[in-house]
């Protein structure tokens, strides 16, 4: 492995993507989901603009924004892959760098169209991975789920609206309820705090790992008022 410690250059992409594109009519149906969904977002670590090809890519960036340890994300990272004796260009949709020096490349595709990309990424991993990154992944809607995107969006909003006093009140109320309770039963019990503020505080606590969504598959389920939440540290102490 020759990649030791690289930090992302999120303001630069190896391929420029037009906001609007007029594809050849023969390719229009195949590229409809990509071409019609240009997305501009902001990479928070450097506060620079990132241009994305689809809502699925945008969802991945949103999830990466709250991933612990990430110091930068850039889009459209170019590599070369030897395919049947010929070098071809390939662009990974996202490149994430961590404070540990770890780098991960992401190829984003809808599940039904992922097989061809799987083969390219497998070839790349065998040939050139150690010159660029530590890991290369193909991700689809199975990983970039609506609940995962929703969770990341709520955490980002909670970070902007963070209120330590309300965070403490929500945690204390959950403790008094036995450490595990339905969301609504906790958030409506706090005098002088609106449900919306308590909701943001709950997400702040989830972001910090103090509270968790108590569900067999929380990554596949959106938290609602009737959902169960639990204090993580007390659960760990009981084990």
C-alpha atoms as a printed R data frame, in Angstrom:
    type eleno elety resid chain resno       x      y       z
1   ATOM     1    CA   UNK     A     1   0.000  0.000   0.000
2   ATOM     2    CA   UNK     A     2   1.572  3.260  -1.120
3   ATOM     3    CA   UNK     A     3  -1.216  5.545   0.118
4   ATOM     4    CA   UNK     A     4  -0.145  6.573   3.611
5   ATOM     5    CA   UNK     A     5  -1.931  9.798   4.448
6   ATOM     6    CA   UNK     A     6  -3.804 11.790   1.839
7   ATOM     7    CA   UNK     A     7  -6.287 14.534   2.421
8   ATOM     8    CA   UNK     A     8  -9.107 15.211   0.030
9   ATOM     9    CA   UNK     A     9  -9.281 18.076  -2.401
10  ATOM    10    CA   UNK     A    10 -13.065 18.484  -2.377
11  ATOM    11    CA   UNK     A    11 -12.963 21.699  -4.403
12  ATOM    12    CA   UNK     A    12 -11.525 19.867  -7.420
13  ATOM    13    CA   UNK     A    13 -12.949 17.076  -9.528
14  ATOM    14    CA   UNK     A    14 -11.243 15.023 -12.209
15  ATOM    15    CA   UNK     A    15 -14.296 15.324 -14.414
16  ATOM    16    CA   UNK     A    16 -16.563 18.333 -14.835
17  ATOM    17    CA   UNK     A    17 -20.256 17.535 -14.965
18  ATOM    18    CA   UNK     A    18 -22.569 19.912 -16.769
19  ATOM    19    CA   UNK     A    19 -25.681 20.943 -14.898
20  ATOM    20    CA   UNK     A    20 -27.693 20.305 -18.018
21  ATOM    21    CA   UNK     A    21 -26.922 17.787 -20.684
22  ATOM    22    CA   UNK     A    22 -28.587 16.747 -23.911
23  ATOM    23    CA   UNK     A    23 -27.704 13.098 -24.417
24  ATOM    24    CA   UNK     A    24 -27.921 11.284 -27.700
25  ATOM    25    CA   UNK     A    25 -31.465 10.029 -28.191
26  ATOM    26    CA   UNK     A    26 -30.245  6.431 -28.234
27  ATOM    27    CA   UNK     A    27 -28.770  6.876 -24.770
28  ATOM    28    CA   UNK     A    28 -31.526  9.045 -23.354
29  ATOM    29    CA   UNK     A    29 -33.476  6.234 -21.724
30  ATOM    30    CA   UNK     A    30 -30.379  4.695 -20.154
31  ATOM    31    CA   UNK     A    31 -29.103  8.012 -18.817
32  ATOM    32    CA   UNK     A    32 -32.424  9.538 -17.815
33  ATOM    33    CA   UNK     A    33 -31.937  9.080 -14.084
34  ATOM    34    CA   UNK     A    34 -28.424 10.511 -14.200
35  ATOM    35    CA   UNK     A    35 -28.754 13.404 -16.626
36  ATOM    36    CA   UNK     A    36 -32.008 14.762 -15.241
37  ATOM    37    CA   UNK     A    37 -30.861 14.861 -11.636
38  ATOM    38    CA   UNK     A    38 -27.803 17.114 -11.457
39  ATOM    39    CA   UNK     A    39 -27.216 18.064  -7.848
40  ATOM    40    CA   UNK     A    40 -25.024 20.748  -6.310
41  ATOM    41    CA   UNK     A    41 -24.090 20.311  -2.660
42  ATOM    42    CA   UNK     A    42 -21.533 21.692  -0.219
43  ATOM    43    CA   UNK     A    43 -18.632 19.691   1.204
44  ATOM    44    CA   UNK     A    44 -18.661 20.849   4.849
45  ATOM    45    CA   UNK     A    45 -15.014 20.300   5.769
46  ATOM    46    CA   UNK     A    46 -13.810 22.844   3.221
47  ATOM    47    CA   UNK     A    47 -17.112 24.623   2.513
48  ATOM    48    CA   UNK     A    48 -16.647 24.056  -1.206
49  ATOM    49    CA   UNK     A    49 -19.140 23.158  -3.898
50  ATOM    50    CA   UNK     A    50 -19.458 19.557  -5.063
51  ATOM    51    CA   UNK     A    51 -21.320 18.753  -8.269
52  ATOM    52    CA   UNK     A    52 -23.020 15.360  -8.396
53  ATOM    53    CA   UNK     A    53 -24.687 13.345 -11.126
54  ATOM    54    CA   UNK     A    54 -27.720 11.982  -9.282
55  ATOM    55    CA   UNK     A    55 -29.840 12.039  -6.163
56  ATOM    56    CA   UNK     A    56 -28.251  8.724  -5.181
57  ATOM    57    CA   UNK     A    57 -24.796 10.342  -5.197
58  ATOM    58    CA   UNK     A    58 -26.204 13.252  -3.226
59  ATOM    59    CA   UNK     A    59 -27.545 10.795  -0.668
60  ATOM    60    CA   UNK     A    60 -24.104  9.234  -0.294
61  ATOM    61    CA   UNK     A    61 -22.510 12.646   0.300
62  ATOM    62    CA   UNK     A    62 -25.135 13.432   2.937
63  ATOM    63    CA   UNK     A    63 -24.336 10.170   4.741
64  ATOM    64    CA   UNK     A    64 -20.591 10.824   4.509
65  ATOM    65    CA   UNK     A    65 -21.044 14.275   6.048
66  ATOM    66    CA   UNK     A    66 -21.840 12.654   9.392
67  ATOM    67    CA   UNK     A    67 -19.407  9.731   9.091
68  ATOM    68    CA   UNK     A    68 -16.928  9.943  12.012
69  ATOM    69    CA   UNK     A    69 -13.366 10.900  11.122
70  ATOM    70    CA   UNK     A    70 -13.901 12.155   7.577
71  ATOM    71    CA   UNK     A    71 -11.778 15.223   6.758
72  ATOM    72    CA   UNK     A    72 -12.907 15.739   3.183
73  ATOM    73    CA   UNK     A    73 -14.961 14.385   0.306
74  ATOM    74    CA   UNK     A    74 -14.435 15.050  -3.381
75  ATOM    75    CA   UNK     A    75 -16.475 13.954  -6.366
76  ATOM    76    CA   UNK     A    76 -15.425 12.381  -9.679
77  ATOM    77    CA   UNK     A    77 -12.077 10.813  -8.804
78  ATOM    78    CA   UNK     A    78 -10.338  9.563 -11.955
79  ATOM    79    CA   UNK     A    79  -8.426  6.290 -12.219
80  ATOM    80    CA   UNK     A    80  -7.270  4.028 -15.056
81  ATOM    81    CA   UNK     A    81  -8.209  0.356 -15.387
82  ATOM    82    CA   UNK     A    82  -6.758 -2.260 -17.708
83  ATOM    83    CA   UNK     A    83  -9.678 -3.931 -19.510
84  ATOM    84    CA   UNK     A    84  -8.824 -6.699 -21.981
85  ATOM    85    CA   UNK     A    85  -5.372 -5.247 -22.576
86  ATOM    86    CA   UNK     A    86  -6.521 -1.634 -22.970
87  ATOM    87    CA   UNK     A    87  -6.264  1.128 -20.381
88  ATOM    88    CA   UNK     A    88  -9.614  2.869 -19.899
89  ATOM    89    CA   UNK     A    89 -10.558  5.869 -17.774
90  ATOM    90    CA   UNK     A    90 -12.975  5.382 -14.911
91  ATOM    91    CA   UNK     A    91 -14.387  7.944 -12.496
92  ATOM    92    CA   UNK     A    92 -15.337  6.995  -8.976
93  ATOM    93    CA   UNK     A    93 -18.296  9.090  -7.888
94  ATOM    94    CA   UNK     A    94 -16.875  9.981  -4.468
95  ATOM    95    CA   UNK     A    95 -13.552  9.875  -2.670
96  ATOM    96    CA   UNK     A    96 -13.563 10.153   1.123
97  ATOM    97    CA   UNK     A    97 -10.469 10.821   3.241
98  ATOM    98    CA   UNK     A    98 -10.301 10.108   6.982
99  ATOM    99    CA   UNK     A    99  -8.189 11.729   9.686
100 ATOM   100    CA   UNK     A   100  -6.416  8.377  10.066
101 ATOM   101    CA   UNK     A   101  -5.078  8.701   6.508
102 ATOM   102    CA   UNK     A   102  -7.500  6.078   5.198
103 ATOM   103    CA   UNK     A   103  -9.043  6.722   1.777
104 ATOM   104    CA   UNK     A   104 -12.181  5.086   0.367
105 ATOM   105    CA   UNK     A   105 -13.457  5.343  -3.212
106 ATOM   106    CA   UNK     A   106 -17.164  4.919  -3.961
107 ATOM   107    CA   UNK     A   107 -18.820  3.927  -7.225
108 ATOM   108    CA   UNK     A   108 -22.529  4.732  -7.011
109 ATOM   109    CA   UNK     A   109 -24.990  2.794  -9.148
110 ATOM   110    CA   UNK     A   110 -28.577  1.649  -9.006
111 ATOM   111    CA   UNK     A   111 -28.609 -2.001  -8.016
112 ATOM   112    CA   UNK     A   112 -29.987 -3.127 -11.385
113 ATOM   113    CA   UNK     A   113 -27.072 -1.456 -13.189
114 ATOM   114    CA   UNK     A   114 -24.285 -2.349 -10.767
115 ATOM   115    CA   UNK     A   115 -22.984 -5.606 -12.271
116 ATOM   116    CA   UNK     A   116 -20.758 -4.019 -14.932
117 ATOM   117    CA   UNK     A   117 -19.316 -1.540 -12.444
118 ATOM   118    CA   UNK     A   118 -18.706 -4.370  -9.959
119 ATOM   119    CA   UNK     A   119 -16.425 -6.007 -12.527
120 ATOM   120    CA   UNK     A   120 -14.552 -2.762 -13.243
121 ATOM   121    CA   UNK     A   121 -14.010 -2.053  -9.559
122 ATOM   122    CA   UNK     A   122 -12.830 -5.618  -9.019
123 ATOM   123    CA   UNK     A   123 -10.263 -5.166 -11.813
124 ATOM   124    CA   UNK     A   124  -9.194 -1.818 -10.363
125 ATOM   125    CA   UNK     A   125  -8.771 -3.343  -6.910
126 ATOM   126    CA   UNK     A   126  -6.499 -6.017  -8.359
127 ATOM   127    CA   UNK     A   127  -4.469 -3.619 -10.505
128 ATOM   128    CA   UNK     A   128  -4.217 -0.076  -9.150
129 ATOM   129    CA   UNK     A   129  -5.996  0.239  -5.804
130 ATOM   130    CA   UNK     A   130  -2.819  0.584  -3.746
131 ATOM   131    CA   UNK     A   131  -1.806  3.600  -5.828
132 ATOM   132    CA   UNK     A   132  -4.955  5.512  -4.987
133 ATOM   133    CA   UNK     A   133  -6.829  4.322  -1.910
134 ATOM   134    CA   UNK     A   134  -7.264  1.697   0.768
135 ATOM   135    CA   UNK     A   135 -10.700  0.496  -0.304
136 ATOM   136    CA   UNK     A   136 -12.961  0.742  -3.365
137 ATOM   137    CA   UNK     A   137 -16.669  0.041  -3.021
138 ATOM   138    CA   UNK     A   138 -19.731 -0.149  -5.226
139 ATOM   139    CA   UNK     A   139 -22.754  1.179  -3.348
140 ATOM   140    CA   UNK     A   140 -26.393  1.271  -4.366
141 ATOM   141    CA   UNK     A   141 -29.771  2.071  -2.870
142 ATOM   142    CA   UNK     A   142 -29.205 -0.925  -0.578
143 ATOM   143    CA   UNK     A   143 -26.546  1.066   1.289
144 ATOM   144    CA   UNK     A   144 -27.738  4.585   0.463
145 ATOM   145    CA   UNK     A   145 -31.164  3.981   1.960
146 ATOM   146    CA   UNK     A   146 -33.814  6.604   2.602
147 ATOM   147    CA   UNK     A   147 -33.618  5.966   6.377
148 ATOM   148    CA   UNK     A   148 -29.822  6.404   6.296
149 ATOM   149    CA   UNK     A   149 -30.141  9.675   4.374
150 ATOM   150    CA   UNK     A   150 -32.902 10.858   6.695
151 ATOM   151    CA   UNK     A   151 -30.776 10.048   9.752
152 ATOM   152    CA   UNK     A   152 -27.839 12.019   8.341
153 ATOM   153    CA   UNK     A   153 -30.057 14.986   7.470
154 ATOM   154    CA   UNK     A   154 -31.517 15.081  10.976
155 ATOM   155    CA   UNK     A   155 -28.049 14.899  12.539
156 ATOM   156    CA   UNK     A   156 -26.767 17.735  10.356
157 ATOM   157    CA   UNK     A   157 -29.760 19.860  11.339
158 ATOM   158    CA   UNK     A   158 -29.259 19.008  15.016
159 ATOM   159    CA   UNK     A   159 -25.626 20.094  14.819
160 ATOM   160    CA   UNK     A   160 -26.693 23.496  13.515
161 ATOM   161    CA   UNK     A   161 -29.356 23.927  16.220
162 ATOM   162    CA   UNK     A   162 -27.469 22.310  19.086
163 ATOM   163    CA   UNK     A   163 -28.579 23.372  22.576
164 ATOM   164    CA   UNK     A   164 -26.655 21.698  25.390
165 ATOM   165    CA   UNK     A   165 -29.264 22.561  28.015
166 ATOM   166    CA   UNK     A   166 -32.024 20.852  26.052
167 ATOM   167    CA   UNK     A   167 -29.740 17.908  25.277
168 ATOM   168    CA   UNK     A   168 -29.243 17.390  28.999
169 ATOM   169    CA   UNK     A   169 -32.967 17.658  29.706
170 ATOM   170    CA   UNK     A   170 -33.828 15.043  27.080
171 ATOM   171    CA   UNK     A   171 -31.157 12.658  28.360
172 ATOM   172    CA   UNK     A   172 -32.290 13.128  31.951
173 ATOM   173    CA   UNK     A   173 -35.935 12.547  31.021
174 ATOM   174    CA   UNK     A   174 -35.029  9.341  29.211
175 ATOM   175    CA   UNK     A   175 -33.029  8.204  32.247
176 ATOM   176    CA   UNK     A   176 -35.989  8.891  34.517
177 ATOM   177    CA   UNK     A   177 -38.155  6.822  32.185
178 ATOM   178    CA   UNK     A   178 -35.899  3.839  32.788
179 ATOM   179    CA   UNK     A   179 -33.425  4.376  29.956
180 ATOM   180    CA   UNK     A   180 -35.754  3.050  27.261
181 ATOM   181    CA   UNK     A   181 -38.955  4.691  26.102
182 ATOM   182    CA   UNK     A   182 -40.957  5.758  23.081
183 ATOM   183    CA   UNK     A   183 -39.816  9.013  21.485
184 ATOM   184    CA   UNK     A   184 -43.038 10.934  22.059
185 ATOM   185    CA   UNK     A   185 -43.304  9.836  25.685
186 ATOM   186    CA   UNK     A   186 -39.892 11.365  26.347
187 ATOM   187    CA   UNK     A   187 -40.085 14.549  24.322
188 ATOM   188    CA   UNK     A   188 -43.506 15.697  25.551
189 ATOM   189    CA   UNK     A   189 -42.523 15.374  29.231
190 ATOM   190    CA   UNK     A   190 -40.062 18.278  29.259
191 ATOM   191    CA   UNK     A   191 -41.626 21.485  30.626
192 ATOM   192    CA   UNK     A   192 -40.829 24.654  28.713
193 ATOM   193    CA   UNK     A   193 -39.234 22.832  25.760
194 ATOM   194    CA   UNK     A   194 -41.049 22.536  22.450
195 ATOM   195    CA   UNK     A   195 -41.291 19.156  20.768
196 ATOM   196    CA   UNK     A   196 -39.179 20.459  17.862
197 ATOM   197    CA   UNK     A   197 -36.312 21.508  20.136
198 ATOM   198    CA   UNK     A   198 -36.464 18.252  22.046
199 ATOM   199    CA   UNK     A   199 -36.474 16.384  18.718
200 ATOM   200    CA   UNK     A   200 -33.249 18.157  17.659
201 ATOM   201    CA   UNK     A   201 -31.728 17.343  21.052
202 ATOM   202    CA   UNK     A   202 -32.583 13.666  20.617
203 ATOM   203    CA   UNK     A   203 -30.667 13.653  17.334
204 ATOM   204    CA   UNK     A   204 -27.725 15.411  18.979
205 ATOM   205    CA   UNK     A   205 -27.611 12.612  21.541
206 ATOM   206    CA   UNK     A   206 -27.844  9.982  18.796
207 ATOM   207    CA   UNK     A   207 -25.046 11.741  16.921
208 ATOM   208    CA   UNK     A   208 -22.822 11.503  20.011
209 ATOM   209    CA   UNK     A   209 -23.601  7.852  20.598
210 ATOM   210    CA   UNK     A   210 -25.372  8.492  23.905
211 ATOM   211    CA   UNK     A   211 -28.805  7.442  22.648
212 ATOM   212    CA   UNK     A   212 -29.763  4.909  19.975
213 ATOM   213    CA   UNK     A   213 -32.812  3.957  17.970
214 ATOM   214    CA   UNK     A   214 -33.828  0.671  19.610
215 ATOM   215    CA   UNK     A   215 -34.788 -1.383  16.569
216 ATOM   216    CA   UNK     A   216 -33.454 -4.653  15.066
217 ATOM   217    CA   UNK     A   217 -32.576 -2.796  11.823
218 ATOM   218    CA   UNK     A   218 -32.287  0.894  12.674
219 ATOM   219    CA   UNK     A   219 -30.369  1.613   9.456
220 ATOM   220    CA   UNK     A   220 -33.431  0.486   7.480
221 ATOM   221    CA   UNK     A   221 -36.060  2.259   9.600
222 ATOM   222    CA   UNK     A   222 -36.976  5.911  10.022
223 ATOM   223    CA   UNK     A   223 -37.419  7.082  13.603
224 ATOM   224    CA   UNK     A   224 -40.966  8.240  14.296
225 ATOM   225    CA   UNK     A   225 -42.808  9.459  17.374
226 ATOM   226    CA   UNK     A   226 -43.821  5.953  18.365
227 ATOM   227    CA   UNK     A   227 -40.298  4.533  17.909
228 ATOM   228    CA   UNK     A   228 -38.259  3.293  20.855
229 ATOM   229    CA   UNK     A   229 -35.025  4.996  21.919
230 ATOM   230    CA   UNK     A   230 -32.537  3.750  24.490
231 ATOM   231    CA   UNK     A   231 -29.587  5.101  26.444
232 ATOM   232    CA   UNK     A   232 -26.508  3.407  25.033
233 ATOM   233    CA   UNK     A   233 -24.097  3.842  27.941
234 ATOM   234    CA   UNK     A   234 -26.481  2.379  30.506
235 ATOM   235    CA   UNK     A   235 -27.105 -0.559  28.181
236 ATOM   236    CA   UNK     A   236 -23.363 -1.156  27.885
237 ATOM   237    CA   UNK     A   237 -22.900 -0.950  31.667
238 ATOM   238    CA   UNK     A   238 -25.561 -3.572  32.238
239 ATOM   239    CA   UNK     A   239 -23.792 -6.127  30.041
